[in-house]
Amino acid sequence: MKIILDTNILIHVEDPKVLPPNLQDLMKIFREHGYQKFIHPASLRDIENDQNEQRKEIILSKLRGYPPIKSPPKPTINFLSIMGPSTSSNEINDNEILFAIYKNVANFLITEDKGLYKKACKINLEDRVLSIDSALVYFNELYERMIPTHALLKEDFLHNIDIEDTFFDSLKEEYEFRKWFNDKSIEGRKCWVYHEDYHIKALLILKEENELIETSPPIPARRRLKIATLKSDLPGFKLGELFLKIAFQYFIGNQIFETYLTHFRKEDDALINLIESYGFETAGFLKENNEEVLIKKLIPIENKLSALDISKKYYPSFKDSPDIKKFLIPIIPKYHDRLFPDFKQRQMRITEYSEMNIPGNAIRKAYLSGSTIKKMRAGDILLFYRSQDLKAVTAIGVVDQKPVHSNEADEVVGIVGKRSVYPYDEIKKMTQKPVLVTMFRHHLFLPKPLDLPYLRQNGIAVPQSIIELNHKQYMAIKKGGELDERFTVS
């Protein structure tokens, strides 16, 4: 497997100082598993722009010890148009490095450059452009598959939370958080919290509202769920996505169809990158303190968008018109449990989350199979059939990008990135034959899983591999599974 190391990583490695523990561990993994580490020529150009000649020569002498990417591809006009205008030589170099990942010159880029990660998000490469922390979490998970036994997401009252925990330091810097926190504690507000080593690592606070939002002009009152706090200090664990799933399930279960949060936007803001990918949009700024208001609607108000765009903007709603292909996917219980750890034959209650499953936390997931089917497109619907024990259709997803067939383990790992529930050894075994790699978003569980007799009554064969359903068969599943029509666009 090939890894491109950005200069900000290499300078750390070659600097005559003690390496940070996370970087030590990451380099150890690379050595143990024989990863090839490269430098992109554009990175050397970055250093050559340094006006301090002595420092430049010292750094270059160290970086030249790494093999360069040979004949790196030049970014295309289309790629550069997506990246936007480059205002510096540094941005030009960044585009070249990112294009190498885009063209699969290497599997991953390791960088601490947040701007580079933000660019990666524009072309769906965020799972292959990793920080040290997220890379360490990913590669440990890839090879060790360790699920922490202490990883419990707990529902609790705010008054039981220690506001002096260092977790709150950044929040207390931004606004009168301490007063707000104390007021909400007295009100009896609840939260969902994750502890590790007796310290808070993630927190979600929700609030139901039916009031005007004081922007200019004001946003009219209606029933909404406010995400009062959503914060995670565990990069790579997908807790942000897990918290969004909890919020979405909360307002679906309580018939609330609009949510919002307020936030002071920062440069390279991880929270903004996350929520915008699930349909949150700027609706104004609070008069009181100019805090940005971002609103998300669940029920689609337009049907001319593409199926993929509806899946993103109005998630968990999706488009299921007759022109959208539907596929039934059999999945054995072992993989169903990994992929959908929150499934319990009915819509989950928030209090039922009991253990962490890092890829399972995510909304965007990867499914691998030996299917030879070639009809799937981005925006198509996936229905998952749990075989062997339950023998029922349980979950609905939407294809996130065109599936790929591959029999190269490293290529599969590069495609699925951090979304895989499969350890590397399993991927190697699976890729002895071509594997279909399907990236998708998990949207909903069927409120009523549909068993084998129901499928047979409606002319749906028991799938041994992925099969395409016609629209009539899909509608039978939609009706029998009691899927809420408000979350579909026909």
FENLINPE-V285583 format. One record per residue. N is the residue number from 1. RES is the residue in one small letter. OMEGA is omega in radians with two decimals (999 if undefined). Layout:
N,RES,OMEGA ; N,RES,OMEGA
This chain:
1,m,-3.08 ; 2,k,3.13 ; 3,i,2.98 ; 4,i,3.09 ; 5,l,3.10 ; 6,d,-3.09 ; 7,t,-3.13 ; 8,n,3.04 ; 9,i,-3.08 ; 10,l,3.12 ; 11,i,3.04 ; 12,h,-3.05 ; 13,v,-3.04 ; 14,e,-3.13 ; 15,d,-3.12 ; 16,p,3.11 ; 17,k,3.11 ; 18,v,3.13 ; 19,l,3.02 ; 20,p,-3.10 ; 21,p,-3.11 ; 22,n,3.13 ; 23,l,3.04 ; 24,q,-3.10 ; 25,d,-3.13 ; 26,l,3.12 ; 27,m,3.11 ; 28,k,3.11 ; 29,i,3.14 ; 30,f,3.14 ; 31,r,-3.08 ; 32,e,-3.05 ; 33,h,3.01 ; 34,g,3.12 ; 35,y,3.06 ; 36,q,-3.11 ; 37,k,-3.08 ; 38,f,2.97 ; 39,i,3.10 ; 40,h,3.13 ; 41,p,3.13 ; 42,a,3.11 ; 43,s,3.10 ; 44,l,3.11 ; 45,r,3.08 ; 46,d,-3.11 ; 47,i,-3.10 ; 48,e,3.09 ; 49,n,3.14 ; 50,d,-3.12 ; 51,q,3.11 ; 52,n,-3.00 ; 53,e,-3.10 ; 54,q,3.12 ; 55,r,-3.13 ; 56,k,-3.09 ; 57,e,3.11 ; 58,i,-3.11 ; 59,i,-3.13 ; 60,l,-3.14 ; 61,s,3.13 ; 62,k,-3.08 ; 63,l,3.14 ; 64,r,3.06 ; 65,g,3.10 ; 66,y,3.14 ; 67,p,3.11 ; 68,p,2.98 ; 69,i,-3.11 ; 70,k,3.12 ; 71,s,-3.13 ; 72,p,-3.13 ; 73,p,3.10 ; 74,k,-3.12 ; 75,p,3.10 ; 76,t,3.12 ; 77,i,3.14 ; 78,n,3.13 ; 79,f,-3.12 ; 80,l,3.11 ; 81,s,3.09 ; 82,i,-3.12 ; 83,m,-3.10 ; 84,g,-3.08 ; 85,p,3.09 ; 86,s,-3.07 ; 87,t,-3.13 ; 88,s,3.09 ; 89,s,3.11 ; 90,n,3.12 ; 91,e,3.09 ; 92,i,3.12 ; 93,n,3.11 ; 94,d,3.14 ; 95,n,3.12 ; 96,e,3.13 ; 97,i,-3.12 ; 98,l,3.14 ; 99,f,3.08 ; 100,a,3.07 ; 101,i,3.13 ; 102,y,-3.12 ; 103,k,3.06 ; 104,n,3.01 ; 105,v,3.08 ; 106,a,-3.10 ; 107,n,-3.05 ; 108,f,2.95 ; 109,l,3.09 ; 110,i,-3.07 ; 111,t,3.01 ; 112,e,-3.13 ; 113,d,-3.10 ; 114,k,3.11 ; 115,g,3.11 ; 116,l,3.09 ; 117,y,3.13 ; 118,k,3.07 ; 119,k,-3.12 ; 120,a,-3.13 ; 121,c,-3.11 ; 122,k,-3.08 ; 123,i,3.05 ; 124,n,3.07 ; 125,l,-3.06 ; 126,e,3.13 ; 127,d,3.13 ; 128,r,3.05 ; 129,v,-2.89 ; 130,l,2.94 ; 131,s,3.12 ; 132,i,-3.09 ; 133,d,-3.10 ; 134,s,3.08 ; 135,a,-3.14 ; 136,l,3.10 ; 137,v,-3.08 ; 138,y,-3.06 ; 139,f,3.02 ; 140,n,3.14 ; 141,e,-3.11 ; 142,l,-3.04 ; 143,y,-3.04 ; 144,e,3.13 ; 145,r,-3.12 ; 146,m,3.04 ; 147,i,-3.08 ; 148,p,-3.12 ; 149,t,-3.12 ; 150,h,-3.01 ; 151,a,-3.14 ; 152,l,3.06 ; 153,l,-2.96 ; 154,k,2.99 ; 155,e,-3.06 ; 156,d,3.04 ; 157,f,3.12 ; 158,l,-3.09 ; 159,h,3.07 ; 160,n,-3.09 ; 161,i,-3.12 ; 162,d,-3.12 ; 163,i,3.11 ; 164,e,3.06 ; 165,d,-3.12 ; 166,t,3.09 ; 167,f,-3.05 ; 168,f,-3.04 ; 169,d,-3.09 ; 170,s,3.12 ; 171,l,-3.12 ; 172,k,3.11 ; 173,e,-2.94 ; 174,e,-3.09 ; 175,y,-3.07 ; 176,e,-3.05 ; 177,f,-3.10 ; 178,r,3.13 ; 179,k,3.13 ; 180,w,-3.11 ; 181,f,3.14 ; 182,n,3.12 ; 183,d,-3.10 ; 184,k,3.07 ; 185,s,3.13 ; 186,i,3.12 ; 187,e,-3.10 ; 188,g,-3.12 ; 189,r,3.09 ; 190,k,3.12 ; 191,c,3.00 ; 192,w,-2.95 ; 193,v,3.08 ; 194,y,3.12 ; 195,h,3.01 ; 196,e,-3.10 ; 197,d,3.07 ; 198,y,3.08 ; 199,h,3.12 ; 200,i,3.12 ; 201,k,3.12 ; 202,a,-3.07 ; 203,l,3.05 ; 204,l,3.08 ; 205,i,-3.13 ; 206,l,3.11 ; 207,k,3.03 ; 208,e,-3.13 ; 209,e,2.97 ; 210,n,-3.04 ; 211,e,3.12 ; 212,l,3.06 ; 213,i,-2.98 ; 214,e,2.98 ; 215,t,3.12 ; 216,s,-0.05 ; 217,p,-3.10 ; 218,p,3.08 ; 219,i,-3.03 ; 220,p,3.13 ; 221,a,2.96 ; 222,r,-3.11 ; 223,r,-3.11 ; 224,r,2.95 ; 225,l,3.10 ; 226,k,2.99 ; 227,i,-3.02 ; 228,a,3.10 ; 229,t,3.02 ; 230,l,-3.05 ; 231,k,3.08 ; 232,s,3.07 ; 233,d,3.14 ; 234,l,3.14 ; 235,p,3.09 ; 236,g,-3.09 ; 237,f,3.08 ; 238,k,3.14 ; 239,l,3.07 ; 240,g,3.11 ; 241,e,3.10 ; 242,l,3.12 ; 243,f,3.08 ; 244,l,3.10 ; 245,k,3.13 ; 246,i,3.13 ; 247,a,-3.13 ; 248,f,3.14 ; 249,q,3.12 ; 250,y,-3.06 ; 251,f,3.00 ; 252,i,-3.12 ; 253,g,-3.10 ; 254,n,3.05 ; 255,q,3.04 ; 256,i,-2.97 ; 257,f,3.05 ; 258,e,3.12 ; 259,t,3.10 ; 260,y,2.98 ; 261,l,3.05 ; 262,t,-2.99 ; 263,h,2.98 ; 264,f,-3.06 ; 265,r,3.09 ; 266,k,3.05 ; 267,e,-3.13 ; 268,d,-3.01 ; 269,d,-3.09 ; 270,a,-3.14 ; 271,l,3.12 ; 272,i,3.12 ; 273,n,-3.13 ; 274,l,-2.98 ; 275,i,3.12 ; 276,e,3.12 ; 277,s,3.08 ; 278,y,2.92 ; 279,g,3.05 ; 280,f,-3.12 ; 281,e,3.12 ; 282,t,-3.13 ; 283,a,-3.14 ; 284,g,-3.13 ; 285,f,-3.12 ; 286,l,3.11 ; 287,k,-3.01 ; 288,e,-3.03 ; 289,n,3.11 ; 290,n,3.08 ; 291,e,-3.09 ; 292,e,3.09 ; 293,v,3.13 ; 294,l,-3.04 ; 295,i,3.03 ; 296,k,3.06 ; 297,k,3.12 ; 298,l,-3.06 ; 299,i,-3.12 ; 300,p,3.10 ; 301,i,3.11 ; 302,e,-3.11 ; 303,n,-3.14 ; 304,k,3.07 ; 305,l,3.07 ; 306,s,3.13 ; 307,a,-3.13 ; 308,l,-3.14 ; 309,d,3.08 ; 310,i,3.11 ; 311,s,-3.11 ; 312,k,-3.01 ; 313,k,-3.05 ; 314,y,3.12 ; 315,y,0.17 ; 316,p,3.04 ; 317,s,-3.13 ; 318,f,-3.11 ; 319,k,-3.10 ; 320,d,3.14 ; 321,s,-3.07 ; 322,p,-3.11 ; 323,d,3.10 ; 324,i,3.12 ; 325,k,3.12 ; 326,k,-3.09 ; 327,f,3.08 ; 328,l,-3.02 ; 329,i,3.05 ; 330,p,-3.14 ; 331,i,-3.09 ; 332,i,-3.04 ; 333,p,-3.11 ; 334,k,-3.12 ; 335,y,3.07 ; 336,h,3.13 ; 337,d,3.12 ; 338,r,-3.04 ; 339,l,-3.09 ; 340,f,-3.06 ; 341,p,-3.11 ; 342,d,-3.14 ; 343,f,3.07 ; 344,k,3.11 ; 345,q,3.09 ; 346,r,3.09 ; 347,q,-3.12 ; 348,m,2.92 ; 349,r,-3.10 ; 350,i,-3.08 ; 351,t,-3.06 ; 352,e,3.05 ; 353,y,-3.01 ; 354,s,3.14 ; 355,e,-3.12 ; 356,m,3.00 ; 357,n,-2.89 ; 358,i,3.06 ; 359,p,3.14 ; 360,g,3.08 ; 361,n,-2.98 ; 362,a,2.99 ; 363,i,3.07 ; 364,r,-3.04 ; 365,k,3.09 ; 366,a,3.08 ; 367,y,-3.14 ; 368,l,3.12 ; 369,s,3.09 ; 370,g,-3.09 ; 371,s,3.09 ; 372,t,-3.08 ; 373,i,-3.08 ; 374,k,-3.03 ; 375,k,-3.02 ; 376,m,3.08 ; 377,r,3.02 ; 378,a,-3.13 ; 379,g,3.11 ; 380,d,-3.06 ; 381,i,3.07 ; 382,l,3.04 ; 383,l,-3.03 ; 384,f,3.14 ; 385,y,3.11 ; 386,r,-3.05 ; 387,s,3.01 ; 388,q,-3.08 ; 389,d,-3.09 ; 390,l,-3.11 ; 391,k,-3.08 ; 392,a,3.01 ; 393,v,-2.97 ; 394,t,-2.92 ; 395,a,3.13 ; 396,i,3.07 ; 397,g,3.11 ; 398,v,-3.14 ; 399,v,-3.03 ; 400,d,3.10 ; 401,q,-3.05 ; 402,k,-3.14 ; 403,p,-3.07 ; 404,v,2.98 ; 405,h,-3.14 ; 406,s,2.99 ; 407,n,3.07 ; 408,e,-3.08 ; 409,a,-3.10 ; 410,d,3.10 ; 411,e,3.12 ; 412,v,3.11 ; 413,v,3.13 ; 414,g,-3.13 ; 415,i,-3.03 ; 416,v,3.10 ; 417,g,-3.06 ; 418,k,-3.03 ; 419,r,-3.02 ; 420,s,2.99 ; 421,v,-3.08 ; 422,y,3.05 ; 423,p,-3.03 ; 424,y,-3.12 ; 425,d,3.11 ; 426,e,3.13 ; 427,i,3.12 ; 428,k,-3.14 ; 429,k,-3.12 ; 430,m,-3.04 ; 431,t,2.95 ; 432,q,2.97 ; 433,k,3.13 ; 434,p,-3.12 ; 435,v,3.03 ; 436,l,-3.12 ; 437,v,-3.09 ; 438,t,3.05 ; 439,m,-3.08 ; 440,f,3.00 ; 441,r,3.04 ; 442,h,-3.09 ; 443,h,-3.01 ; 444,l,2.83 ; 445,f,3.01 ; 446,l,3.08 ; 447,p,3.10 ; 448,k,3.11 ; 449,p,-3.02 ; 450,l,-3.04 ; 451,d,-3.06 ; 452,l,3.12 ; 453,p,-3.14 ; 454,y,-3.14 ; 455,l,-3.12 ; 456,r,3.11 ; 457,q,-3.11 ; 458,n,3.01 ; 459,g,-3.13 ; 460,i,-3.09 ; 461,a,3.04 ; 462,v,-3.03 ; 463,p,2.98 ; 464,q,3.04 ; 465,s,-3.13 ; 466,i,3.08 ; 467,i,3.08 ; 468,e,3.07 ; 469,l,2.98 ; 470,n,-3.03 ; 471,h,3.13 ; 472,k,3.11 ; 473,q,3.10 ; 474,y,-3.12 ; 475,m,3.08 ; 476,a,3.09 ; 477,i,-3.13 ; 478,k,-3.13 ; 479,k,-3.10 ; 480,g,3.13 ; 481,g,3.09 ; 482,e,3.09 ; 483,l,-3.11 ; 484,d,-3.10 ; 485,e,-3.09 ; 486,r,-3.09 ; 487,f,3.10 ; 488,t,3.09 ; 489,v,-3.08 ; 490,s,999
